[in-house]
Amino acid sequence: MMLSAGRGFAIEDGDQLAATALYLPYVPRLAWIGMVMTHPDFRRRGLATVLTEHCIREAETRGLTAALDATVAGEQVYQRLGFERVAEVSRMLRSANTHADGAKPLRASGAAAQRSIQQFGPSHAVADDVLALDAEVYGVDRSSILGDLIRRAPDLSLALMSESGRVLGYCLGRRGRQVRQVGPVVVRDEGDGSAAVDLVARNLGENGPVLIDVPDLHDSFRRRLESAGFERQRGYIRMVRPTGASFSHTSYLKRVFGIGGPAIG
Ligand SMILES: CC(C)(COP(=O)(O)OP(=O)(O)OC[C@H]1O[C@@H](n2cnc3c(N)ncnc32)[C@H](O)[C@@H]1OP(=O)(O)O)[C@@H](O)C(=O)NCCC(=O)NCCS
């Protein structure tokens, strides 16, 4: 999925894969770097550094700012390459059935009876409005990667609609081998936590492990997830390599309650 939207780089030793990195252009301003991994046998030899530098060059020759979500180990690599920490993200995991352990299911807020949730596929008119909302919020074009998510899991692609048919927020998802990931979760109005709750509540399903990566500024949303049986599993550090272009790297997160995962931002 991601290789068709961007470019992957790898270092091989004979026929063994030693290290990888992936670069996704989000024009006109960002290049998302993900999947930076070094096989345990090849660590601390500078391979992640070489591949990340390669991605930075690809980004910056195109006038794009390199950005990524780092693990704690990854942060050590990126700091040395000039990346700066701009935000934190928490991975919230619900490991099994919400009804176990006395957890309460996440219920829709019911804040506005005039809002309805619509499921959509790639050729549905709502999909274009969703991609336009995402572009407005992020200030970049992520349609290639989001289009793939919608194509792969239309049943997990939901839009919250106003009575007049305006998209107020959207939520996508994907099924991993073991865990289902909910996200991105993006809303039109800053801080509209009830839209995020309504969308995620519909996308959780009853059983099975689910995760959602929530920017830490959405404290009360995280607490809602915790009361529904989610636990914080780990953190990521959102980092950017400053290039002098003037835009805020964090204000858009007020409208992002769930990212799409560290590999896509
Ligand atoms: C994080 C990871 C990609 C680093 O790969 P690597 O090829 O070993 O990294 P490099 O050799 O380029 O490291 C460069 C520098 O970063 C720092 N660094 C790298 N890994 C570190 C670690 N585990 N702890 C502390 N510092 C570390 C060191 O300063 C290192 O230089 P040094 O070895 O001369 O001291 C690798 O440990 C890995 O795949 N981890 C699991 C997946 C992961 O977390 N990926 C990052 C996603 S953001």
The ligand as an ORCA input file, in Angstrom:
! r2SCAN-3c Opt
* xyz 0 1
  C      15.797      2.634     16.124
  C      16.561      1.804     15.103
  C      15.905      2.008     13.725
  C      18.018      2.334     15.050
  O      18.681      1.652     13.980
  P      20.281      1.613     13.865
  O      20.583      1.223     12.461
  O      20.843      0.797     14.954
  O      20.660      3.150     14.130
  P      22.054      3.842     13.849
  O      23.141      2.839     13.877
  O      21.926      4.667     12.606
  O      22.151      4.777     15.123
  C      22.718      6.052     15.053
  C      22.850      6.633     16.450
  O      21.585      6.727     17.092
  C      21.730      6.423     18.481
  N      21.018      5.175     18.780
  C      20.542      4.255     17.904
  N      19.893      3.259     18.558
  C      19.963      3.583     19.870
  C      19.485      2.958     21.041
  N      18.798      1.811     21.020
  N      19.747      3.561     22.236
  C      20.450      4.710     22.299
  N      20.914      5.363     21.200
  C      20.694      4.803     20.019
  C      23.200      6.259     18.737
  O      23.689      7.538     19.058
  C      23.688      5.784     17.389
  O      25.033      6.108     17.176
  P      26.183      5.202     17.840
  O      25.842      3.761     17.570
  O      27.413      5.681     17.131
  O      26.181      5.538     19.291
  C      16.584      0.305     15.469
  O      16.986      0.186     16.817
  C      15.261     -0.401     15.303
  O      14.931     -0.903     14.218
  N      14.425     -0.444     16.351
  C      13.131     -1.076     16.327
  C      12.146     -0.332     15.411
  C      12.106      1.145     15.740
  O      11.940      1.573     16.879
  N      12.233      1.958     14.679
  C      12.230      3.387     14.778
  C      10.924      3.841     14.293
  S      10.831      5.570     14.505
*
